[in-house]
Amino acid sequence: MIKLKVECREANHICDKKQYKEASLREKIVLTFHLLYCRACRKYTARNTKLTKLVKNPRVETLNTSAKHKLQQAFKAELRKQQ
């Protein structure tokens, strides 16, 4: 018999595993049942899903090493002015 009731902490862990396609069928069923009655975990799942989609978005651009270094130097210079 499948234990359908889990605590939010475990449900969040299952949610994380599901995002990376590591959750078992049993875990997916338990999570679905938990989300039926837990508003907080539904919000966590929605935010987690959105974050995963944003990270996988090919339009996300990062700074190259040179630009990061320049930004860091400018930040340090501005910090010294404020002290």
C-alpha positions as protocol buffer text, in pm:
chain_id: "A"
residue {
  index: 1
  type: MET
  ca { x: 0 y: 0 z: 0 }
}
residue {
  index: 2
  type: ILE
  ca { x: 128 y: 345 z: -92 }
}
residue {
  index: 3
  type: LYS
  ca { x: 166 y: 595 z: 191 }
}
residue {
  index: 4
  type: LEU
  ca { x: 2 y: 905 z: 41 }
}
residue {
  index: 5
  type: LYS
  ca { x: 52 y: 1151 z: 324 }
}
residue {
  index: 6
  type: VAL
  ca { x: 391 y: 1322 z: 348 }
}
residue {
  index: 7
  type: GLU
  ca { x: 520 y: 1632 z: 522 }
}
residue {
  index: 8
  type: CYS
  ca { x: 586 y: 1948 z: 324 }
}
residue {
  index: 9
  type: ARG
  ca { x: 961 y: 1906 z: 354 }
}
residue {
  index: 10
  type: GLU
  ca { x: 945 y: 1567 z: 183 }
}
residue {
  index: 11
  type: ALA
  ca { x: 698 y: 1696 z: -76 }
}
residue {
  index: 12
  type: ASN
  ca { x: 939 y: 1977 z: -166 }
}
residue {
  index: 13
  type: HIS
  ca { x: 1222 y: 1726 z: -200 }
}
residue {
  index: 14
  type: ILE
  ca { x: 1009 y: 1515 z: -433 }
}
residue {
  index: 15
  type: CYS
  ca { x: 922 y: 1829 z: -630 }
}
residue {
  index: 16
  type: ASP
  ca { x: 1293 y: 1899 z: -677 }
}
residue {
  index: 17
  type: LYS
  ca { x: 1355 y: 1542 z: -791 }
}
residue {
  index: 18
  type: LYS
  ca { x: 1062 y: 1563 z: -1033 }
}
residue {
  index: 19
  type: GLN
  ca { x: 1209 y: 1876 z: -1194 }
}
residue {
  index: 20
  type: TYR
  ca { x: 1521 y: 1677 z: -1281 }
}
residue {
  index: 21
  type: LYS
  ca { x: 1325 y: 1365 z: -1384 }
}
residue {
  index: 22
  type: GLU
  ca { x: 1460 y: 1166 z: -1088 }
}
residue {
  index: 23
  type: ALA
  ca { x: 1129 y: 1105 z: -906 }
}
residue {
  index: 24
  type: SER
  ca { x: 975 y: 759 z: -909 }
}
residue {
  index: 25
  type: LEU
  ca { x: 614 y: 694 z: -1005 }
}
residue {
  index: 26
  type: ARG
  ca { x: 527 y: 645 z: -638 }
}
residue {
  index: 27
  type: GLU
  ca { x: 684 y: 982 z: -549 }
}
residue {
  index: 28
  type: LYS
  ca { x: 495 y: 1156 z: -830 }
}
residue {
  index: 29
  type: ILE
  ca { x: 166 y: 1011 z: -704 }
}
residue {
  index: 30
  type: VAL
  ca { x: 241 y: 1115 z: -345 }
}
residue {
  index: 31
  type: LEU
  ca { x: 335 y: 1466 z: -459 }
}
residue {
  index: 32
  type: THR
  ca { x: 19 y: 1503 z: -666 }
}
residue {
  index: 33
  type: PHE
  ca { x: -193 y: 1398 z: -368 }
}
residue {
  index: 34
  type: HIS
  ca { x: -5 y: 1638 z: -136 }
}
residue {
  index: 35
  type: LEU
  ca { x: -50 y: 1929 z: -377 }
}
residue {
  index: 36
  type: LEU
  ca { x: -427 y: 1875 z: -372 }
}
residue {
  index: 37
  type: TYR
  ca { x: -448 y: 2001 z: -15 }
}
residue {
  index: 38
  type: CYS
  ca { x: -129 y: 2201 z: 47 }
}
residue {
  index: 39
  type: ARG
  ca { x: -133 y: 2555 z: -87 }
}
residue {
  index: 40
  type: ALA
  ca { x: 222 y: 2634 z: 29 }
}
residue {
  index: 41
  type: CYS
  ca { x: 367 y: 2340 z: -162 }
}
residue {
  index: 42
  type: ARG
  ca { x: 166 y: 2431 z: -473 }
}
residue {
  index: 43
  type: LYS
  ca { x: 331 y: 2774 z: -461 }
}
residue {
  index: 44
  type: TYR
  ca { x: 674 y: 2615 z: -408 }
}
residue {
  index: 45
  type: THR
  ca { x: 617 y: 2385 z: -704 }
}
residue {
  index: 46
  type: ALA
  ca { x: 506 y: 2673 z: -926 }
}
residue {
  index: 47
  type: ARG
  ca { x: 812 y: 2882 z: -835 }
}
residue {
  index: 48
  type: ASN
  ca { x: 1041 y: 2583 z: -881 }
}
residue {
  index: 49
  type: THR
  ca { x: 894 y: 2511 z: -1226 }
}
residue {
  index: 50
  type: LYS
  ca { x: 930 y: 2874 z: -1329 }
}
residue {
  index: 51
  type: LEU
  ca { x: 1293 y: 2886 z: -1212 }
}
residue {
  index: 52
  type: THR
  ca { x: 1377 y: 2568 z: -1402 }
}
residue {
  index: 53
  type: LYS
  ca { x: 1226 y: 2711 z: -1722 }
}
residue {
  index: 54
  type: LEU
  ca { x: 1421 y: 3035 z: -1680 }
}
residue {
  index: 55
  type: VAL
  ca { x: 1750 y: 2855 z: -1627 }
}
residue {
  index: 56
  type: LYS
  ca { x: 1695 y: 2638 z: -1935 }
}
residue {
  index: 57
  type: ASN
  ca { x: 1604 y: 2943 z: -2145 }
}
residue {
  index: 58
  type: PRO
  ca { x: 1862 y: 2974 z: -2424 }
}
residue {
  index: 59
  type: ARG
  ca { x: 1821 y: 3352 z: -2425 }
}
residue {
  index: 60
  type: VAL
  ca { x: 1985 y: 3383 z: -2083 }
}
residue {
  index: 61
  type: GLU
  ca { x: 2312 y: 3565 z: -2129 }
}
residue {
  index: 62
  type: THR
  ca { x: 2599 y: 3582 z: -1882 }
}
residue {
  index: 63
  type: LEU
  ca { x: 2894 y: 3816 z: -1860 }
}
residue {
  index: 64
  type: ASN
  ca { x: 3229 y: 3701 z: -1987 }
}
residue {
  index: 65
  type: THR
  ca { x: 3525 y: 3694 z: -1747 }
}
residue {
  index: 66
  type: SER
  ca { x: 3658 y: 4032 z: -1859 }
}
residue {
  index: 67
  type: ALA
  ca { x: 3323 y: 4206 z: -1811 }
}
residue {
  index: 68
  type: LYS
  ca { x: 3281 y: 4044 z: -1467 }
}
residue {
  index: 69
  type: HIS
  ca { x: 3625 y: 4167 z: -1365 }
}
residue {
  index: 70
  type: LYS
  ca { x: 3549 y: 4524 z: -1481 }
}
residue {
  index: 71
  type: LEU
  ca { x: 3219 y: 4522 z: -1294 }
}
residue {
  index: 72
  type: GLN
  ca { x: 3388 y: 4393 z: -981 }
}
residue {
  index: 73
  type: GLN
  ca { x: 3655 y: 4665 z: -1000 }
}
residue {
  index: 74
  type: ALA
  ca { x: 3391 y: 4936 z: -1048 }
}
residue {
  index: 75
  type: PHE
  ca { x: 3198 y: 4800 z: -750 }
}
residue {
  index: 76
  type: LYS
  ca { x: 3508 y: 4803 z: -529 }
}
residue {
  index: 77
  type: ALA
  ca { x: 3593 y: 5158 z: -637 }
}
residue {
  index: 78
  type: GLU
  ca { x: 3242 y: 5279 z: -559 }
}
residue {
  index: 79
  type: LEU
  ca { x: 3251 y: 5099 z: -224 }
}
residue {
  index: 80
  type: ARG
  ca { x: 3577 y: 5275 z: -133 }
}
residue {
  index: 81
  type: LYS
  ca { x: 3417 y: 5614 z: -216 }
}
residue {
  index: 82
  type: GLN
  ca { x: 3128 y: 5540 z: 19 }
}
residue {
  index: 83
  type: GLN
  ca { x: 3351 y: 5449 z: 314 }
}
